[in-house]
């Protein structure tokens, strides 16, 4: 054994001995062993609401968001067949003078809800709001603008891997990754492909890139009278503004823009709130339909489908 390695081994053995000794003292002092039925953050023997088989005392909430559910709600939803879970990735980045830095997160808050409800057997994991946006030192990409928060690609992939692994541990059978920004796509695909290979398709882990196709949404919206003119050359467009607006009008500074006569983007006026709201509903419904179709195809494929042609937007 090398002289430098021996002290590390000795310290590890000392730590292990202390851990075992501490555990023995706790047991000797009357500490009860943890009941294997314990869930919910406490011991089953201390309170029946910590037991895995205790009925939920409250009715199921009308939500698909795991963070808005109790552990009992999630348990019961999985038992009822909601074994698909969607992991969404957004970002914090500059988006011109009207849109807040959390643009993609507002979009996903509305869209994941619509997608999960349309699937009928799905829940939404909390939105991953921090993604690769550029280098920090020296700043590159969106990191040149204040308000941006970036994550190293390796950190992003490690985070997604841990989230997927956690959801697998709780019994989800189909784990879907979608991202609302271009920089998120490769990492999601790599994580889905590596875990599919590792777990041999049980559970199914799939990246659904078809969700991220703003050009296709813009083409669809032309049929409903939303025709863009000359570009304002901002990191913004009517589709994404409308997708944000239906989640929270404040996220696009709607009232302030209308008052200032600035409620337009790329030649499309959003000042007529009734018309804008109708367009926004059509955007969300179309994106949900396209994504559900793609999710079902990926599930049938037992994993990520070949990447579709890359389009711009978002």
N, C-alpha and C positions, 0 to 999 in steps of 0.2 A: 504493500500500500504506500502511495507517495506521501511525503511529509506534509504536503498542503491538503491532501484529501482526508487524512486521518482525523484532524480536528473537526471537520464537517461531520464525519460519521459519529464522533463522540457527542457532539452537540445534538444531533438528531436523536441518538439513543437516550440522552438525558431528557429531551423534550417528550419523547414517547413514554418514558418511565413516569414523568410527572403527570402526564395526561391520564395514564392508567391508574396511578395512585389517587388522583383527584376524583376520578369516577368511582373508585372503591370507597373513598371517604363519604361521598354523597350517598351511596347505597347504604353504607353502614349507619349513617345518620338518619335513615328512614326515608330517603328520597325514593319515590315509587318509579318503577320502570315504566317507560312510555307505552301506553296501550296501543297495540297495532291498529286499532280502529280510529285512532286520533287523527283529526283533520281540523281545519278552520283556525289554526294558530294556537290551539290550546290542547289540554289533555282530555280525552274522552271520559276518564274516570272522575274528572273534576266538574264537568258540565256536559249533559247529553247533547247540547248543540255543537259540541266538538266531535261528535261521533259520526263516522262515515255513513251510517245507515239511518240517522235521525231524519224524519220527514221535515221538509222545509215548512216553517210556520207561516210563511207569507206566500201570496200568489206570485207566479212568474212575472217579471217585469216586461214591459213592451220595449225591449231593446235588443240589439244584436251585438252591442259593444261589451266585451268581457270586463273592461274596467268599470262599467256601470252595473255589474252583476256581483252578487255575493258568491262565495265559493259553492254554496248550495245551489244557486241559480245555474252556475256553470255545470256542476255535476248533473243536475236534472236535465239540462239542455242536451248534454252528451248522451245521457240515457235515452232521451226522447228521439235521438237520431241526428242531432246536429253535430256531426262528426267531421265537418269541413270547417277549416278556419282560414281566414285571409289575413296575411301580414302585408301591410301597406307601408311604403317608404316615400317620404316627402322631401323636405329640405328647408333650409333657411338661407335665402339668397335675395339679391336685389331684383326688383321687378318694375322699374320705372317710378314715376312720381305718385301714382295712384294706388298701386297694389302693395299690401303689406309683405314683409319678408317671409312670412309663413304661407305664402300663396299655395304651394302644393299641399300643405297640410289641411287647409280649408277645403280644397277640392276633394281630397280623399275622405274627409269627414262626411261629406254628402254622398260621394260615390260608393264607398265601401258599404255604407248603410243600404243603399239601393241595390247593390250587387248581392249582398248577403240575403236580403229579403226576397229578391227575385229567385235566388237559388233555393231558398226555403229550408235548407238544412245546414246553414252556415252561420258562423259567428265572426266578428272582426276583432283581431288582436289590437292593442293600442298602436297608434301610428308611430312609426320610427321617424322622428323629426330631424335627426342629424345624419347626414350622408356626405359622401365625397363632393366637395364644392371647389376644390383647388388646393394648391400648396399654401402652407401658412408662411414659411420662410424660405425664399422670398415669396411674397404673395403672388398667386396666379389665379386665373379663372375668376370666379365670383368673389374670391377672398380679397380682391382689390377694393371691394365695396364694404363699408361699415354695416354691421347687422348680420353679416354672413357668418355662419358657423360651419366649419368643415370637419370631416373625419377622414383619417387615413383609410385607404382602400382595405388594408389588412384588418384594421379595427372594425370597419363596416361589415366585412365578411364574417369576422369572429362573432360580432354581435348578432347577426342574422342566424348564424349557426347555433348559438346558445338559445335564441328565441325558439327556433324550430325544434331543437332538442327538448326544450321544456314542454312544448305543446305535444310532442310525441309521447312524453312520459305520462301525460294525463289522458291519453286514449284517442286523440284526434287521428283520424285515418287518412285524411286528405288535407295537406297543408299547402296553401297557394300563396305565392309571392307576386305582388304587383307594385310597380313604382310609377310615380307621376312625373319623374324627371329623367332626362337622358343619362346622366351620370350614375344612376342607380342600377341600370339594366344589367351590365356585365357582372357585377357582384352578385346580384340575385340569381342570375342564371348559373354562375359557378357554384354557389352554395347549393342550389336545388339539384344540380347534376351530381355533385360530389356526395350528397346525402342519399340520393336515389341509388347510387352505386353502392354506397356503404351499407344501406339497409335493405337493398334488393327490392325496393318498391313497397315496403311495408313499414311505415305509411308511405303513401304517394306524396312526393314533394315536387311541386312544379312551379316554374317561373312562367307567368303569362304576360308576354310582351305585347300581345295584341291590345291590351288595355291602353298602352301608351302609343296612340296613333291620332294625334290632334289633326293631322291633315285629313284623315278620313272623316272626322267629326265635322270639320269645316265644309267638306264636300256635301255631307248629309244636310247641314244646316242651310245650304244654298236653296234646297228644296222648300224651305220654310221661310224664305224671304230674307235671310241673313247673308247678304253679299258684301264682302269686304272690298274697299277701294284701295287707294294708295296706302302703303305702310307708313306708320308713324315712326318706324325704326326704334321701337321700344321693346323691352322684354315683356310683351303683353300682346293680347289679341282679344277679339270679341268673345270667342268660345271660352277661354280660360277666365275672363272677367265675369262672364255670366255664370260659369260653374262655381266661382267663388261667391258671387252675389247671392245665390240661392241658399248658401250656407250661412252667410252673414254679410249683409250689405255694407257694414262698416269696414269689412276687409278690403273693399275697393273704394272706400270713401265716397259712397254713392250720393248721399245727401249733399255733402260739401261740393262734389263735382257738378251736380245739377244746379246748385245755387251759383256756382262760379262759371257756368256755361262750358264745363269741361267734360261732360258726360258722353264722350265719344271716343272710339279707338279704331284706327284704320278705316276711317270713313263711316263707321257704323254708330249711330246714335243710340244710347241706352237710356235717354232721358224719359221716354215713355215707360213708366214703371210696369204697367200692365203688360205691354208688349215684351219688355225685357224679361219679366218673370215667366211668361209663356215660353220664350226662347230657352231660358235657363232650364225649365222642366224638360224640354225636348232634348237638350244636351245631355242631361243626367240620364234620362230614360234610354237614349241611344247608346251611351257609353256602357250602361248596365247590361243592355241586351247583347252588345258585341262581346263584352267580357264574360258573361255567363256562357255564351256559346263557346268561347275559347277555353274556359275552365272545364266545361264538360268534355271537350275534345282532348284536353291534356289529361284528364282523369282516365278517359278511355285508352289513351296512349300510355298510361301508367308513368307519366313524367312529362317533362318539358318538350314541347314540339319544336321543330327546327325554327330558327329565328326568322320572322317575317321581314320583308324589305324595310330598311331604315327610312323613316320619314322625319321631317323636321317639325318643330313646335314644342311648346311647353318650356 
